[in-house]
Amino acid sequence: MELAALLPPQRIALGLRAADRAVAVRALVALAEGSGAVTDAAALTADVLAREAAGPTDTGGGIAVPHAKTAAVSAPVMAAATLRDPLPGADGADAVRVLFLIAVPAGEADAHVRILADLAGRLMQPGVPGRLAAAQDAQAFLAVLQPGDGAQAAPAPQPCRVAAVTACPAGIAHTFMAKQALLEQADVMGIPVRVEADGAAGIEDPLTSGEIAEAECILIAADRAVEMQRFTGKPLVYVPVGEAVRHPEQLLHRALSGTAPEYQPAAARPAGGDAPLPAAEPAPAAAPGARTRAAPVLDLAHRLYNHLMSGITRMLPFVTGGGILIALSFLLSGGVIAGHEQGFPGLLYTVGQYCFALMYVVLAGFIASSIGGVPAFVPGAMGGYFAYAGITLGDPAAWVSGGFWGALIAGFSAGALLRGMTWLGNRLPKNLEQIKVTLLYPAVSLFLMTVLMVLIVNPPLGRFNQWIYAGLTSLHGGSRLVLCAALGGLMAIDYGGPVNKAAYLFGTVALMNGQYDIMAAVMVGGMTPPIGIAVACLLFPDRFTQGGRRAAPGNFLLGASFVTEGALPFALRDPLRVIPACFAGSVLAGLLCQWLGCGVPAPHGGLFLLPVMTNPGGFVAALAAGTALTALLLRLLKRPLSEQAAATPETVLVRRQLP
């Protein structure tokens, strides 16, 4: 929206007398009333002053921009004033001589941000603040704000230098934390960067073909497959998503160093793949071109992990949705195991069980398609079903499910099988192209997967699973306490990373076999770190930066919802103190959860599952004990910060400019 339309001459006061900031705001609101968009002047004044109390709105150069999103206006409105006597600047900033009031309706999500950005672009032009303060009339004031009027016009938008994509297995926390870290660092370094976030709810801010074409380098920070074909021929850096959270500056330097290799799909996989994954590059600390003996192994491990996460990402909604439906069936049936004969609760229970069954199909199918492309999905999905059903040549009554591990084997085997078949198929005559895709690949791959799963994988894996289930069932007393304490601690190692995901998957597998107490230990272990850190921020604020203290309320909600990633920024900032404190608290919480006989019948939900838990009071007590231990250890391990360090944002501590 044009500033000229929002700020006509009649809403500009020159030489205003104001004893303090509150008086100035009231005068600006009185000017804004002339627009007809102010429906409640008193409420608008209160909202603007509340925003002022939350933090300074000074922009530097003697200018302040009090603003608010409020129900007291029906449309965006602005007013401005110069002051006869300057007011003190906030936190030692320049004395304020010019004020702009901006008010937008509460329902307009980003209108005030756009207006602020437009205004800031004008105010940053050299000499503009002084010329505004010296304006003799409203027309002269407005003329200073016109584009190109200052010492120099606002710079033209720079072409995108780095186009990035972020994606984590769950598509929730790490995806958007990595995006934010890259954007913040790019802003500090003055680099035009565009970041596409491939989240759980879909793609946010997708890259355009023009942005990809003009970018000097593509940066992929992902732990699962992303759509890669569009980057063909572009220099590309590919790293785990955690690298973007921890080292955004290093990654942007790498992307602009001119050493990134061009991405070519054919070099990564045979024709037919739909989401090839480039091998990881050497660590930034390595000398140019240097590769250690371990590099090929690490490259292979990274690829396998990405393929695994492609399946797990698609699987988790089935686990979570099915588990919550089963939990609801328990709640509605009074805790009785629900079945078909129990009406609506029985229906919920049945649907939840079907979701659990489809979990194996989805897991194996998407792992296979990540490796071998779309043609691999069918044999992978069928292999996952064979694993779930435990099909062998023996008596069906004796079939034992291959479970999660069987689905993993099926997915990776089907992907490898289709890659081999694609390699062979590329050597067939071109006139057989249609036949091999529609007939040969599906028929041959399904036959080979049937042989593999029914004759080779399921018989021994079924016996192995029987042994595992019997072992878990037989664990009592100290052994089960140790297991639950260990699982709780593992949830607090890397906060959404591989160790955390492994412990969570163990808990979900145990849950699907009726081991609700193990899932309870896993859940309480994942909830303890963010809540413990939030409590420590509130009780011991001198141990945390300003950014950390501001994040504390959000960590309460994240922890209560069983989102462990809320602890990650704190762990990255101070790992040697935060990780041990969180680990100890989660170990205690997991141990107490088992000792108090708690059980959780769903794999996600946190405190929102209290109505369907076994011994919910015990669960809350275990969580409170783990939280208290984490907070106290943080108090003991972390030293008080200086005033300067305490005022530093948590996410940005030291930044360097590009040479």
matplotlib code that plots the C-alpha trace (Angstrom):
import matplotlib.pyplot as plt

x = [0.0, 1.4, 2.4, 0.9, -2.5, -2.1, -0.6, -2.3, -1.2, -4.0, -2.7, 0.7, 1.4, 4.6, 6.2, 4.1, 4.6, 4.6, 5.8, 6.4, 5.8, 2.2, 1.1, 2.6, 0.8, -2.6, -1.9, -1.2, -4.4, -6.4, -4.9, -5.7, -9.4, -9.8, -9.4, -12.7, -11.0, -10.7, -13.7, -12.5, -9.8, -9.4, -8.8, -6.4, -4.4, -4.3, -3.1, -0.4, 0.9, 0.8, 3.0, 5.4, 5.6, 6.5, 9.7, 11.1, 9.8, 12.7, 14.3, 17.4, 18.2, 15.7, 12.6, 10.1, 7.3, 4.6, 2.3, -0.4, -2.6, -5.9, -9.7, -10.0, -9.5, -11.4, -8.6, -4.9, -4.2, -1.2, -0.4, 2.9, 4.4, 7.6, 8.4, 9.4, 11.2, 12.9, 11.9, 14.4, 15.3, 14.7, 17.7, 20.2, 19.1, 19.0, 16.5, 13.2, 12.3, 9.8, 7.0, 4.9, 1.8, 0.7, -2.5, -3.9, -6.9, -6.2, -7.4, -4.7, -1.8, 1.0, -0.3, 1.7, 4.8, 4.5, 3.8, 6.8, 9.1, 8.0, 8.5, 11.8, 13.1, 12.4, 13.8, 17.1, 18.0, 20.9, 19.8, 16.1, 15.6, 17.1, 15.1, 11.9, 12.6, 13.3, 10.3, 8.4, 5.0, 3.2, 3.8, 7.6, 7.4, 5.7, 8.1, 11.0, 9.3, 8.8, 10.9, 14.1, 13.8, 16.6, 20.4, 19.9, 16.9, 16.1, 18.3, 16.7, 15.9, 19.0, 18.8, 18.6, 22.1, 21.3, 18.1, 17.6, 15.3, 14.9, 13.2, 13.3, 11.7, 8.6, 8.4, 7.8, 10.5, 13.8, 12.4, 11.4, 14.3, 16.7, 14.8, 14.9, 18.6, 19.5, 17.3, 18.7, 22.3, 21.7, 20.2, 23.3, 25.7, 23.6, 23.0, 19.7, 18.5, 15.2, 14.3, 11.6, 10.4, 9.1, 7.0, 4.4, 1.6, 3.1, 5.6, 5.9, 7.3, 8.1, 11.1, 10.2, 11.9, 13.3, 14.8, 16.4, 17.8, 19.3, 20.7, 24.5, 24.1, 21.4, 21.5, 19.6, 19.4, 17.3, 17.0, 14.6, 14.0, 13.0, 12.1, 15.5, 14.9, 14.4, 18.0, 19.7, 22.8, 23.0, 25.9, 24.5, 25.4, 23.5, 23.7, 21.6, 19.0, 20.8, 23.8, 21.6, 20.4, 23.9, 26.2, 24.2, 27.1, 29.5, 26.9, 26.3, 30.0, 30.2, 27.4, 29.0, 32.6, 32.2, 33.4, 30.0, 29.6, 26.8, 23.9, 23.1, 20.3, 21.8, 24.9, 22.9, 20.6, 19.5, 16.6, 13.2, 14.0, 11.9, 13.9, 17.6, 19.7, 23.2, 26.0, 27.0, 30.0, 33.1, 32.8, 33.5, 36.7, 38.3, 40.9, 39.6, 39.2, 40.3, 38.4, 39.1, 38.8, 35.6, 34.0, 32.4, 31.0, 29.6, 28.1, 26.4, 25.1, 23.7, 21.9, 20.5, 19.3, 17.6, 15.8, 14.7, 13.4, 11.4, 9.5, 9.2, 7.9, 5.0, 4.5, 4.2, 0.8, -0.7, 1.0, -0.2, -3.7, -4.3, -2.9, -5.2, -8.2, -7.4, -7.0, -10.4, -11.9, -10.6, -11.9, -15.4, -15.6, -14.5, -11.1, -12.3, -10.5, -12.8, -14.0, -16.5, -19.3, -19.0, -20.5, -18.8, -15.8, -15.3, -15.3, -12.6, -10.6, -10.8, -9.9, -6.9, -5.8, -6.1, -3.9, -1.3, -1.4, -1.1, 1.9, 4.1, 2.8, 3.5, 6.9, 8.2, 6.6, 8.1, 11.5, 11.5, 10.3, 12.9, 15.6, 14.2, 11.7, 7.9, 8.1, 9.5, 6.5, 4.3, 6.8, 7.9, 4.3, 3.5, 6.7, 5.5, 2.2, 3.9, 6.0, 2.9, 1.0, 4.0, 3.1, 5.1, 4.5, 3.6, 0.2, -1.4, -2.3, 1.5, 2.3, 4.1, 4.4, 7.9, 6.7, 8.8, 12.1, 10.4, 9.0, 12.5, 14.0, 11.2, 11.5, 15.3, 15.2, 12.4, 14.3, 17.6, 15.7, 14.1, 17.4, 18.9, 15.9, 16.1, 19.7, 19.0, 15.9, 17.9, 19.6, 16.4, 15.2, 13.4, 10.2, 9.8, 9.8, 6.1, 6.0, 8.8, 7.2, 3.6, 4.3, 7.8, 8.7, 5.5, 5.2, 8.9, 9.4, 6.3, 7.3, 10.9, 9.6, 7.2, 10.0, 12.2, 9.7, 7.8, 10.8, 13.8, 12.8, 9.6, 10.4, 13.5, 12.3, 9.0, 10.9, 13.2, 10.1, 8.6, 11.8, 11.8, 8.1, 8.6, 11.7, 9.8, 6.9, 9.2, 11.0, 10.0, 11.3, 14.8, 15.2, 12.1, 13.0, 16.5, 14.9, 12.4, 15.1, 17.4, 14.7, 13.7, 17.3, 17.8, 14.9, 17.0, 20.2, 19.7, 16.2, 14.6, 17.8, 18.5, 18.9, 15.6, 13.8, 15.2, 14.0, 10.6, 10.3, 11.1, 8.3, 5.8, 6.7, 6.3, 3.0, 1.6, 2.4, 0.5, 3.6, 1.9, 4.4, 7.3, 5.5, 4.8, 8.6, 9.5, 6.8, 7.7, 11.4, 10.7, 8.5, 11.0, 13.7, 11.7, 9.6, 12.7, 14.5, 11.4, 11.2, 14.9, 14.5, 11.8, 13.4, 17.0, 16.9, 20.5, 21.6, 19.9, 20.0, 17.2, 16.2, 16.2, 13.9, 11.5, 11.3, 10.4, 6.6, 6.6, 8.7, 6.0, 3.5, 6.0, 6.9, 3.2, 2.5, 5.5, 7.6, 11.2, 12.7, 11.9, 15.1, 17.3, 18.3, 19.4, 21.4, 23.1, 24.0, 25.5, 25.6, 28.1, 25.7, 22.2, 22.4, 23.6, 20.9, 18.2, 19.4, 19.4, 15.9, 14.6, 16.2, 14.5, 11.2, 11.3, 12.3, 9.5, 7.0, 7.6, 7.9, 4.5, 2.8, 2.0, 0.8, 0.1, -2.1, -1.2, 2.2, 1.6, -0.3, 1.6, -0.5, -3.6, -3.7, -4.1, -7.8, -6.8, -3.6, -3.0, -2.2, -2.2, -1.3, 1.8, 2.7, 2.4, 4.5, 7.2, 7.2, 7.4, 10.3, 12.3, 11.5, 12.7, 15.9, 16.6, 16.0, 18.2, 21.0, 20.9, 21.1, 24.2, 25.9, 25.3, 27.1, 25.4, 25.7, 27.0, 24.5, 25.7, 25.5, 22.1, 20.7, 22.0, 19.4, 19.7, 19.9, 22.5, 25.7, 28.6, 28.1, 30.8, 30.3, 31.3, 34.7]
y = [0.0, 3.5, 5.7, 8.7, 7.1, 6.2, 9.5, 12.6, 16.1, 16.5, 13.7, 15.2, 17.6, 19.7, 21.0, 19.0, 19.6, 16.3, 15.8, 12.0, 9.2, 8.5, 12.1, 11.9, 8.7, 10.2, 13.2, 10.8, 8.8, 12.1, 12.8, 9.3, 9.7, 12.0, 9.1, 7.6, 4.2, 4.5, 2.9, 3.2, 5.9, 4.8, 1.2, 2.2, 4.3, 1.5, -1.1, 1.2, 2.0, -1.8, -2.4, 0.4, -1.3, -4.6, -3.1, 0.0, 1.0, 3.4, 2.8, 5.0, 8.4, 10.1, 8.3, 6.1, 4.1, 3.2, 0.7, -1.9, -4.6, -3.8, -4.2, -0.5, 0.3, -0.9, -0.3, 0.5, 4.1, 6.3, 9.6, 11.4, 14.3, 16.1, 17.2, 20.7, 19.2, 15.8, 12.9, 10.5, 7.6, 4.0, 2.1, 5.0, 5.4, 8.9, 11.4, 11.0, 14.0, 12.3, 9.8, 7.7, 5.9, 2.8, 0.9, -2.1, -4.3, -7.3, -9.7, -8.6, -10.9, -9.0, -5.6, -3.7, -5.6, -4.5, -0.9, -0.9, -2.4, 0.2, 3.0, 1.7, 1.6, 5.3, 6.2, 4.4, 6.8, 9.1, 12.4, 11.5, 11.6, 15.0, 16.4, 15.1, 16.8, 20.1, 20.1, 23.4, 22.1, 18.8, 18.9, 19.2, 16.4, 14.1, 15.1, 13.8, 10.4, 10.2, 7.4, 8.9, 12.1, 11.3, 11.5, 8.3, 6.3, 3.0, 0.3, -2.0, -5.5, -7.7, -11.0, -14.1, -15.4, -18.5, -20.6, -23.0, -25.8, -27.1, -30.3, -32.5, -35.9, -34.7, -31.4, -29.4, -28.0, -28.4, -27.4, -24.0, -23.5, -24.1, -21.7, -19.0, -19.5, -19.1, -16.0, -14.3, -15.0, -13.9, -10.6, -10.1, -10.9, -8.8, -11.7, -12.0, -15.5, -17.4, -20.4, -22.9, -24.9, -28.4, -28.9, -31.3, -29.2, -28.8, -26.5, -22.9, -20.2, -22.4, -21.4, -20.1, -21.2, -17.6, -17.6, -21.0, -19.8, -16.6, -18.2, -18.7, -21.9, -24.2, -25.1, -28.2, -28.7, -31.8, -35.2, -36.6, -36.6, -33.4, -32.6, -32.3, -32.4, -28.6, -28.0, -29.9, -28.1, -25.7, -25.7, -27.5, -28.0, -30.8, -31.1, -32.5, -30.0, -29.7, -28.1, -25.1, -24.7, -24.9, -23.4, -21.1, -18.8, -21.6, -23.0, -19.6, -19.2, -22.6, -21.9, -18.7, -20.1, -21.2, -24.8, -26.5, -29.2, -29.0, -31.3, -33.9, -36.4, -39.1, -39.1, -39.8, -42.6, -44.4, -43.1, -43.4, -42.0, -39.1, -37.6, -38.4, -37.4, -36.1, -37.4, -35.2, -33.0, -33.0, -31.2, -27.5, -27.8, -30.2, -28.8, -28.2, -31.5, -33.5, -36.6, -39.0, -42.8, -42.6, -40.2, -42.8, -44.6, -41.4, -40.5, -43.9, -43.6, -40.1, -41.4, -44.4, -42.1, -39.8, -42.8, -44.1, -40.6, -40.4, -43.5, -42.5, -39.0, -40.5, -43.2, -41.1, -39.6, -43.1, -44.0, -40.7, -40.8, -44.4, -44.2, -41.2, -43.0, -46.1, -43.8, -42.2, -45.7, -46.5, -43.2, -43.7, -47.3, -46.7, -48.3, -51.6, -53.0, -51.9, -54.3, -54.4, -55.3, -52.1, -49.6, -46.3, -46.9, -50.2, -48.5, -46.1, -48.9, -50.8, -47.8, -47.2, -50.8, -50.4, -47.3, -49.3, -51.9, -49.4, -47.9, -50.8, -50.5, -46.7, -47.0, -49.6, -48.1, -44.6, -45.9, -48.0, -45.0, -42.8, -45.2, -46.6, -44.1, -44.4, -47.9, -49.2, -48.1, -51.1, -53.9, -51.9, -51.4, -55.1, -56.1, -54.0, -55.7, -59.1, -58.0, -56.9, -60.1, -62.3, -64.4, -67.6, -71.0, -72.4, -72.6, -69.1, -69.6, -69.7, -66.5, -63.9, -60.3, -59.1, -55.7, -52.6, -54.4, -56.4, -53.3, -51.7, -54.7, -54.7, -51.0, -51.0, -54.3, -53.1, -49.9, -51.7, -54.2, -51.5, -49.7, -52.9, -53.6, -50.0, -50.4, -53.6, -52.1, -49.2, -51.8, -53.1, -51.9, -48.6, -50.1, -52.1, -48.9, -49.0, -52.7, -52.6, -49.8, -51.1, -54.9, -56.1, -53.9, -54.5, -58.2, -59.2, -57.0, -58.3, -61.9, -61.4, -59.5, -62.3, -64.8, -62.6, -61.9, -65.2, -67.5, -65.6, -62.7, -63.5, -66.9, -65.9, -62.4, -63.7, -65.9, -62.9, -60.7, -63.4, -63.4, -59.6, -59.4, -62.2, -60.4, -57.2, -58.9, -60.8, -57.6, -56.7, -54.8, -53.3, -54.4, -52.6, -49.6, -49.5, -49.8, -47.0, -44.8, -45.3, -44.6, -41.4, -40.3, -41.1, -38.7, -35.9, -36.5, -34.7, -33.2, -34.5, -36.0, -39.7, -40.8, -39.1, -40.7, -44.1, -44.0, -42.8, -45.5, -48.1, -46.7, -46.8, -50.4, -51.3, -49.4, -51.4, -54.6, -53.4, -52.1, -48.8, -48.2, -48.0, -45.4, -43.4, -43.4, -42.3, -39.5, -38.1, -38.2, -36.1, -33.6, -32.9, -31.0, -28.1, -27.7, -28.0, -25.3, -23.0, -23.4, -22.6, -19.5, -18.2, -19.1, -18.3, -15.6, -14.5, -17.8, -17.1, -14.5, -12.2, -14.4, -17.5, -15.9, -14.8, -18.4, -19.8, -19.5, -21.2, -24.0, -24.8, -25.4, -27.3, -29.6, -30.1, -31.2, -33.6, -31.6, -32.1, -29.7, -26.7, -27.5, -27.5, -23.8, -23.9, -27.1, -25.6, -22.5, -24.4, -28.1, -29.1, -27.8, -28.1, -31.6, -33.3, -31.4, -32.4, -36.0, -36.4, -35.0, -37.2, -40.3, -39.6, -38.9, -42.1, -44.2, -42.7, -43.1, -46.9, -47.1, -45.4, -47.7, -45.1, -46.1, -44.1, -45.7, -43.2, -42.2, -38.4, -35.8, -35.1, -33.8, -33.7, -37.5, -37.4, -38.5, -41.8, -42.5, -45.1, -43.3, -39.8, -38.3, -40.4, -39.2, -35.6, -36.3, -38.0, -35.0, -32.5, -34.4, -34.5, -30.9, -29.8, -31.8, -30.3, -26.8, -27.2, -28.7, -25.8, -23.5, -25.3, -25.8, -22.5, -19.4, -16.0, -14.0, -10.4, -7.7, -7.4, -11.2, -11.5, -8.9, -10.8, -12.8, -16.5, -17.2, -14.6, -14.3, -13.6, -12.8, -11.9, -10.1, -11.7, -10.4]
z = [0.0, -0.9, 2.0, 0.2, 0.5, 4.1, 5.2, 3.8, 4.9, 7.4, 9.5, 10.0, 12.9, 12.9, 16.1, 18.5, 22.2, 24.2, 27.8, 27.2, 24.8, 26.0, 25.4, 21.9, 21.2, 22.3, 19.9, 17.0, 17.7, 17.7, 14.2, 13.0, 14.0, 11.1, 8.7, 9.7, 10.1, 13.9, 15.6, 19.2, 20.0, 23.6, 22.7, 19.9, 22.4, 24.9, 22.3, 21.0, 24.5, 25.3, 22.3, 23.5, 26.9, 25.3, 23.7, 22.1, 18.6, 18.0, 14.5, 15.0, 13.7, 16.0, 14.7, 16.5, 15.0, 17.6, 16.1, 16.8, 15.3, 16.8, 16.6, 17.1, 13.4, 10.4, 7.9, 8.0, 9.1, 9.7, 11.4, 11.9, 13.9, 14.5, 18.1, 19.2, 22.2, 21.5, 23.8, 25.3, 23.1, 24.4, 25.8, 25.1, 21.4, 19.7, 21.1, 19.2, 17.0, 14.6, 15.3, 12.9, 14.1, 12.3, 13.1, 11.2, 11.8, 14.0, 11.2, 8.7, 9.4, 7.8, 6.8, 9.4, 8.5, 4.8, 5.9, 8.3, 5.7, 3.1, 5.6, 6.8, 3.3, 3.0, 6.4, 5.7, 2.9, 3.9, 5.4, 5.5, 9.3, 9.6, 6.7, 8.2, 11.5, 9.8, 7.4, 7.5, 6.4, 5.7, 2.0, 2.6, 5.1, 2.5, -0.2, 1.8, 1.9, -1.8, -3.6, -5.0, -3.0, -0.6, -1.3, -3.2, -4.3, -2.6, -4.1, -6.7, -5.6, -5.9, -7.7, -5.5, -4.9, -2.9, -3.3, -0.4, 0.6, 4.2, 5.2, 8.2, 8.8, 10.6, 8.6, 11.8, 14.0, 12.2, 8.8, 10.0, 12.4, 9.6, 7.4, 10.0, 10.7, 7.1, 6.6, 9.7, 8.7, 5.1, 6.5, 8.6, 5.7, 3.2, 0.9, -1.0, -0.2, -0.8, 1.3, 0.6, 3.6, 2.8, 5.9, 7.2, 5.9, 2.4, 0.8, 2.2, 0.0, -3.0, -5.2, -8.6, -11.8, -12.1, -8.7, -9.3, -12.6, -11.2, -8.0, -7.9, -5.9, -4.6, -0.9, 0.3, 4.0, 4.3, 6.1, 3.6, -0.2, -1.8, -5.4, -7.2, -10.9, -11.1, -9.9, -12.8, -13.9, -10.9, -8.4, -5.3, -1.7, 0.1, 3.9, 6.8, 8.1, 11.4, 9.7, 8.7, 12.3, 13.7, 11.1, 8.7, 8.1, 7.1, 4.7, 3.0, 2.6, 1.0, -1.3, -2.6, -2.7, -6.3, -5.5, -5.3, -8.0, -10.6, -9.8, -12.5, -11.8, -14.0, -11.9, -8.7, -9.9, -13.0, -15.1, -13.6, -10.1, -9.0, -6.1, -6.3, -3.4, -4.0, -1.8, 1.1, 0.5, 2.7, 6.0, 5.7, 7.8, 5.3, 2.9, -0.7, -2.5, 0.5, 1.4, 4.2, 4.0, 6.0, 3.5, 1.2, 4.3, 5.6, 2.2, 2.0, 5.6, 4.8, 1.8, 3.6, 6.4, 4.0, 2.3, 5.8, 6.8, 3.5, 4.7, 8.3, 7.5, 5.6, 8.2, 11.3, 10.6, 10.4, 13.7, 15.4, 13.9, 14.6, 18.2, 19.0, 17.6, 19.7, 22.8, 22.1, 21.9, 25.3, 26.7, 25.2, 26.3, 29.8, 29.4, 28.1, 25.0, 22.2, 19.5, 16.7, 19.1, 21.1, 18.6, 17.9, 20.3, 18.5, 15.2, 16.3, 17.7, 14.3, 12.3, 14.5, 14.1, 10.3, 10.5, 12.3, 9.6, 6.8, 8.6, 7.4, 3.8, 3.7, 5.4, 3.0, -0.1, 0.4, 1.3, -1.9, -4.1, -2.5, -3.7, -6.9, -8.1, -8.6, -10.0, -6.7, -4.7, -5.6, -4.6, -1.6, -0.4, -0.9, 0.8, 3.8, 3.8, 3.7, 6.7, 8.6, 7.9, 8.5, 5.4, 5.0, 3.4, 6.8, 8.6, 8.6, 12.3, 12.9, 11.0, 13.1, 11.9, 10.7, 12.0, 11.6, 10.8, 8.1, 6.5, 6.6, 4.8, 2.3, 1.5, 1.0, -0.9, -3.3, -3.9, -4.7, -6.8, -9.0, -9.4, -10.7, -13.0, -14.3, -15.1, -17.0, -18.6, -20.1, -22.2, -23.8, -27.2, -27.2, -28.6, -25.3, -23.2, -22.5, -21.8, -19.3, -17.2, -17.3, -17.3, -16.7, -13.7, -11.7, -12.4, -12.0, -8.9, -7.2, -7.9, -6.5, -3.5, -2.7, -2.8, -0.7, 2.0, 2.2, 2.0, 3.3, 5.5, 7.3, 8.8, 10.8, 11.5, 12.9, 15.3, 16.2, 16.9, 19.1, 21.1, 21.4, 22.4, 25.0, 26.3, 26.7, 28.4, 30.8, 31.9, 35.4, 38.3, 37.9, 34.3, 33.1, 35.2, 33.5, 30.0, 30.6, 32.2, 29.2, 26.7, 28.5, 28.5, 24.8, 24.0, 25.4, 23.5, 20.1, 20.3, 17.1, 15.7, 14.9, 18.5, 19.5, 16.5, 17.2, 20.8, 19.7, 17.1, 19.7, 21.8, 19.0, 18.1, 21.8, 21.9, 18.9, 20.9, 24.0, 25.9, 27.0, 29.8, 27.5, 25.3, 28.5, 29.4, 25.9, 25.9, 29.3, 28.4, 25.3, 27.2, 30.0, 28.2, 26.8, 30.0, 32.2, 30.2, 30.3, 34.1, 34.4, 32.2, 34.5, 37.9, 37.0, 34.3, 34.8, 33.3, 29.9, 27.1, 26.3, 23.4, 25.6, 28.2, 25.5, 24.2, 27.6, 27.3, 23.9, 25.4, 27.9, 25.1, 23.0, 25.9, 26.9, 23.3, 23.2, 20.8, 22.1, 19.5, 21.7, 23.6, 20.5, 20.3, 23.9, 23.4, 20.4, 22.4, 25.3, 24.7, 27.4, 30.1, 28.6, 27.2, 30.5, 32.5, 30.1, 29.9, 33.7, 34.0, 31.3, 32.8, 36.1, 34.5, 32.4, 35.5, 37.7, 34.9, 34.9, 38.7, 39.2, 36.6, 34.0, 30.5, 27.3, 24.6, 21.8, 20.3, 20.5, 22.3, 25.6, 28.4, 26.1, 26.5, 30.3, 30.2, 28.5, 30.4, 33.0, 36.3, 34.8, 38.2, 38.3, 34.8, 35.8, 39.0, 36.9, 34.5, 37.4, 39.0, 35.7, 35.0, 38.5, 38.2, 34.7, 36.0, 39.1, 37.1, 34.7, 37.6, 38.9, 35.6, 33.8, 35.0, 35.4, 32.2, 32.1, 31.3, 27.7, 27.1, 28.7, 26.3, 23.3, 21.2, 21.6, 17.9, 16.9, 19.0, 16.7, 13.0, 10.4, 7.1, 3.8, 2.6]

ax = plt.figure().add_subplot(projection="3d")
ax.plot(x, y, z, "-o")
ax.set_aspect("equal")
plt.show()
